[in-house]
Amino acid sequence: MTASAALVVTTTRSPADAAARLATAALRLVPRVDALIVGDGADIPEIAAPELVRHARGYTVVLCPIDEFGRDVLSRAAAMLDAAFLRGVIAIPTPTTVVRPLHFGSINATFELPANVPLLMTVQTRAFAAADPAVIGRTTRIDVPLAGARSRRLRPGQPQSADIGAARIVIGAGRGAATPRRMEAVHRIAERLGAAVGATRPTIDEGFASPDQLVGQSGKAVAPALYLALGVSGALHHLTGIRDAAVIAAINTDASAPIFDVADYVLVADLDVALPELEAALAEAPR
Ligand SMILES: Cc1cc2nc3c(=O)[nH]c(=O)nc-3n(C[C@H](O)[C@H](O)[C@H](O)COP(=O)(O)OP(=O)(O)OC[C@H]3O[C@@H](n4cnc5c(N)ncnc54)[C@H](O)[C@@H]3O)c2cc1C
């Protein structure tokens, strides 16, 4: 590890001033800062993390906004680098201490930074003013090749789905639906309804759907007459893709899931109970 340089990492979806705010935080710790922007592939931790590791080697500290990328990719990269990982830094009082909230923000704790260990941290960017972008030495943009990254991982036997962009009914299979038994039921229900099966990113990462089934910001925007969200939490990245659905129905065990805020029909239930009931009801319904 060469001493005293930081790498601030953002994605093409980060706020425009994120790198400049991270630079302010970085310069409290070290005198020199470079920037890395991750474009394609930023939402696939398995391929983004090794790429990040390749670029992060040699930096004393790597900083990233506290968002999905920071949570999923930076934490993986920290494990791969054998580095220390700190989440949600809100202040850097000295070059060897940082502050982050604990217990859902009820207290702020000051951490002494370990010496001679690379440090990766996510930062609450709003807590730092934007530096003059000129303080950033070198900016590199990377696009991680996506080709085949996910489709190779599709579990054997997963049925093809109709095109989610054209279907009148789309079933969105979220992480809560991503088990072999639940997905089999999802596909039977889709067939009965003439629906296409869309998916959230975790469902695709688990190999239960292919990338062309991704609904949301990095996938497709759909506009069906009915979107049936099964085990989908309703992350903003996903909701972006279902804005134009005429009717949204959602089943989720968590009554406070954000998907319920946008759904027209909601059912708080376990899919292991709800899916068999739905299949039974459809079996009795006229075709
Ligand atoms: C740059 C970027 C781009 C992204 N683009 C996209 C995108 O285009 N599309 C996308 O979907 N995501 C995208 N993501 C990821 C996104 O932020 C969320 O992580 C993802 O949408 C969450 O998927 P989920 O709802 O399936 O999983 P989770 O958030 O884990 O939610 C699973 C839900 O299932 C429920 N559940 C669990 N078990 C059961 C059960 N037995 N019965 C009923 N309910 C159950 C839980 O209560 C929970 O609400 C992106 C992320 C990044 C960083």
The ligand as a Gaussian input file, in Angstrom:
#p B3LYP/6-31G(d) Opt

LIG

0 1
 C      -27.354000       1.404000      -9.511000
 C      -28.416000       0.402000      -9.132000
 C      -29.385000       0.080000     -10.050000
 C      -30.381000      -0.849000      -9.711000
 N      -31.327000      -1.169000     -10.618000
 C      -32.313000      -2.015000     -10.285000
 C      -33.357000      -2.331000     -11.204000
 O      -33.381000      -1.893000     -12.347000
 N      -34.336000      -3.165000     -10.793000
 C      -34.369000      -3.721000      -9.538000
 O      -35.306000      -4.472000      -9.213000
 N      -33.397000      -3.446000      -8.662000
 C      -32.367000      -2.613000      -9.008000
 N      -31.395000      -2.345000      -8.101000
 C      -31.459000      -3.020000      -6.785000
 C      -32.511000      -2.337000      -5.906000
 O      -31.955000      -1.211000      -5.291000
 C      -33.051000      -3.285000      -4.811000
 O      -31.971000      -3.860000      -4.104000
 C      -33.909000      -4.396000      -5.380000
 O      -34.932000      -3.865000      -6.216000
 C      -34.568000      -5.153000      -4.229000
 O      -35.175000      -6.295000      -4.762000
 P      -36.262000      -7.096000      -3.935000
 O      -37.425000      -6.211000      -3.652000
 O      -36.512000      -8.357000      -4.677000
 O      -35.466000      -7.530000      -2.639000
 P      -35.594000      -7.044000      -1.149000
 O      -35.438000      -5.575000      -1.053000
 O      -34.681000      -7.915000      -0.369000
 O      -37.090000      -7.381000      -0.753000
 C      -37.596000      -8.686000      -0.645000
 C      -39.016000      -8.558000      -0.130000
 O      -39.607000      -9.846000      -0.060000
 C      -40.401000      -9.918000       1.102000
 N      -40.500000     -11.346000       1.463000
 C      -39.509000     -12.156000       1.936000
 N      -39.982000     -13.403000       2.118000
 C      -41.275000     -13.381000       1.741000
 C      -42.293000     -14.362000       1.696000
 N      -42.070000     -15.636000       2.087000
 N      -43.526000     -14.006000       1.270000
 C      -43.788000     -12.718000       0.886000
 N      -42.854000     -11.732000       0.905000
 C      -41.609000     -12.063000       1.328000
 C      -39.651000      -9.096000       2.134000
 O      -40.542000      -8.643000       3.153000
 C      -39.108000      -7.964000       1.283000
 O      -39.979000      -6.842000       1.257000
 C      -30.396000      -1.440000      -8.431000
 C      -29.397000      -1.098000      -7.513000
 C      -28.414000      -0.202000      -7.864000
 C      -27.356000       0.148000      -6.887000

